[in-house]
Amino acid sequence: MRNLLVHLDSSAQTKGRLELASALARRMQSRLVGVFAQIQRSVTSGVAASWPPAEYVSARNGAEAAFMAATEGLADRAFMDLNRGEESDIIVQAIDLARHFDLIIFGQPVAEAHTVPGDLIERVVVDAGRPALVVPHAGHFADVGHRPMFAWNDSREAARAFVDGIRVTTKGAKALVVSISKPGDPTIDYRKGSLELAVAHLKAHGIEGKADQALASDIGLMDALLNEAANCGADLLVLGAFGGQGYPRFSRGSGSRFMLKHMTLPVLLSH
């Protein structure tokens, strides 16, 4: 994780994710690029459109000032303006840009904010081929990766997220690998052995880990993961995203979208 990208906009939540992104860049001695992107209509006069409007320029300049202040002292930093206001243009340009970075840092979507496309994170994770670290809009998170929790369900997405999560985990971290099953799941015995292999994988990377096989009888799988994260004091949830294998009762990606709405800690999403 030597090349990080953090999304900036004019929302109040930008400050928190910028602080976390800066902390990660300092810890991992990484390059950090801030990209300003938010929904904004052009100013029109008759049939002529003018871009960028003064409101956009003011928001962009404020984001740049905040970025430069938060990253002061970083050896390698840069600010970019996506310079797009339409939702479709923002998504396409963000996907193309994300492919050139190791990790994209976003804020949790806030429906009433209307500053960024609602499916921006999903589209970047699925189409850019890069993991996204999503920071909740509530709470303060100075750093992540000291007490990571890896969600495991033997899927391709989970395997991809597992490796990405290792790269964010700090030295000397204490990790938990969790598999959530419904009562009567015929794969429970198989997953026990799979969890042991996952813990061995962490050990090979110098990470102390343990396995936990939990049942979710009265609540949803994502709620069960959030409960497990709270119980173990996790500071990061690593999750294979927008898949479907292993959770046949749910439509593809529904759990990931639920997590984006209800997350209570930073979540690393990989597809």
N, C-alpha and C positions, 0 to 999 in steps of 0.2 A: 504494500500500500504506500507507494512513493509519490503518487500523483492524485490529489484529491480535488473534487469539485463540490462547492457548496452553493445551493440555490438561494438567491436573495430576492426579496420583494419588499413592499412597503408595510407589511403586516408587523404587528408587535412581536410576533413569534420569531422573527428573523434574528433578533439579538441572541436568543438562547442557542439556536443551532449554529450561529456564527461563533459563539464562544466555544462550543463543543468542537466544531471543526478546527478552530485554531489550536485547541488543546491537543487534538489528535495529530495535527501537523507537527507540532513542537515535539511531541513524544516520539513520533515515528520518523522525525526529520524528513518530512515530506514537503513537496511542493503543494501549495494551496491556491486554487483559483476560485474567485467568487464570480458567479454569473447572475446578473440582474435580468429577471424575466417575469412579467406580469401582464394580465389582460388589460388592454387599454384601447379604446376606439380612437380612430383618427378624427381630427377636427375637419368637418366638411363645410364648404361654402358653395352652395349650388351643387354642381357635379364634381367639383374639385376637392380633393382630400389633401390635408396637410399633416405631415408626420415628421418628428414626434410632437405631440401637444405639450404645452407647458407643464401640465400636471405630471406627465410621464417623465419629463426631464428633471423636474424637482424631486420626484421619488427616486429616480436613478442616481442623482447626485447625492441624495441622502444615504442611499445604500452604499455607494462607493466610499463616502466618508466614514461610515460605520465599519466597513470592511478594512480600510486602511488603519483605523484606530485599533481594531481587534487583532490585527496581524502584525502590528509593529514589532520589529525585531526578527521576524521570519526571514530567512535567507532567500527564499524563493516564493514570491507571491505575485498574483496578478488579478486585475479586475476586468471583467468582460460585460458588455451589454448585448443581450441577445437581439435587441432592437426589433422586436416583433410584438404586436398587440392583439392579433387575432388568435383564438385558441388553437386552431389547426396549425397555424404557422409556428406557434410556440412549441407545440408537441413535436413536430417534425424536426425543427432545429435543435431542440433539446436532446432528442434521440441521437442525432448525428454527432452532437458535441460530446455526449456522455460516453460514446465508444472510445474516446481518446483518454479516458481516466480510469483509475483503478477502483474508485469508490465515489458514489454520488451521495451527498448529504442533503436531505430534504426535511421540511417541517411537516408534521401531521396535517392533513387537509382539514380546513375549517370551512364548512359548507356556507356559512353566512358571510365569509370574507370576500368571495368572488374575485380574488386577485390572481388566482392561477387555475388552469383547467382542472376539473375534478378528477380526471383519470390520468394526470400527468405522471404520477409515480408508477402506476401500473404499466403505462405504455413504455416508460424508460426501462423498467425492470425486465419486461418481457421482450422488447424489441431491440434494446441496446446491447444486451449481453453483459451487463455490468451490475454488480450488487448496489443496493441503495440502503443507506442508514437513515431511518426515519425517526425524527426527534418529536416526542409528544408536545402538544401546545401547552400542557399544564405540567408544572414541576420544573426543577432546575437540575441539570445533568452536566456536571463539570468534566466528566470523563466516562469512558465505557471500556469494558473488556477485562475488568479485575475479577468480576464474578459472573461470567457469561453462562447462559443456559441455552443449550442446543436442543431444538425440537427435532426428533428423529422419527421417521415413518417409512424408512426403506425406499424412498422415492428418489428419482433423479434430482429433483429440486432440493431435497434435503441433503443429498450428497454434495451438491454444488455449494449450498449454503454453509455446510460444515467446514469446507476448506476455506471459504471466504471469512467465516467467523474466526478461524484459527489465526488468520492474518491480522485481525483486529485485536485479538486477545493479548493481554500484557504478560510479561514474564512473571512467573510466580503466581499466576492466576489460579483460582480454584473454580473448576467448571462442573456443571451438571448436565448430563445428557438425559432427556426425558422423552418417553414414548407414552402417548395417551391412547387408550383403547376403550372401546365400548364393551360392556359385559357380554360374554359369549363370543367374542372375537376369536376365530380359530387360529389366528396368527400370533397369539400371545406368547406361546412357548418359543416360537421362532424368533420373535423380537427380543426375547431375553438374551439369546446368544448374539444377536445383532448389536444390542446395546453394549455387550462386553467387548465386541470388536471396536465399537466406536470409542470406548474409553481407552482401549489400547492404542488407537490412532492418536488420541490426544497425548498420551504418554510419550509416544514417539516424537512428538513435537515439544516435549518438556513441560506439558501442561497437566497438572494434577486434576483428575476428573473422577466422577462417580456416576453410576446409572440409577435411574428411577423409572419404574414402570407403574404408571398410574391408570386408574379406571375413572371414566367420566360417565356416571349413570344418570344423573339428573340435570346436568348442564352440558352445554356445547363444548366441542373440542377446544376451540379458541379460548373460551372462558376458563376451561380447565388449565390451559397453558398459562394464562395470566395469573390464576390462583397459585400455581406451582412457582411461578417467578416471584410472586410476592412472598410466599412462604420461605423460599430459600434466599431472599434478599438479593436477587439477581440485578445487575446493572445493565444487562444487555440480553435480549432474546434473539437468537439466530434461527431463522425460519425459512424453509423452502417455500417459495411463493408462487401463486397462480398456477398450481398444478392440478392434481385431482386424484392421482394414484394413491391408494392407501385409505382414502376417505370417500368411498363410493356413495355414501348417503347424501353427499353435498355436490352441488354443481361446481364446475371447474372454476377455481379462483374465489369462491364465495367466502371461504375462511380467511383468505388474505384481505379481502375487502372489509370483512368484519373486524379484523385486527387493526386495519388502518383507522377505523372509526372509534375503536374502544381501547386502544393501546394505552398502557400506563407506564411504560418504560421504553427506552430506545429499542427499536427493532431493526435488525439487519435482514433485508429481504433479498433472496437470490432466486433466479429462475433457471 
